[in-house]
């Protein structure tokens, strides 16, 4: 898998992207760890195949937990 920095350099050298289209920030290590934790959480096979969010990660779950 190509890292974001290598992909950026490859695309930039090929003049395929504009500097203004690049993100202005990078994810923090905590954000990356949280994404890995959520991706590793157990999910039913149907949920995984259909692309449903993990339990507790849907917009409805987040809205209900904020109340």
Secondary structure, 3 states (H helix, E strand, C coil): CCCHHHHHHHHHHCCCCCHHHCCCCCCCHHHHHHHHHHHHCCCCHHHHHHCCCCCCCCHHHHHHHHC
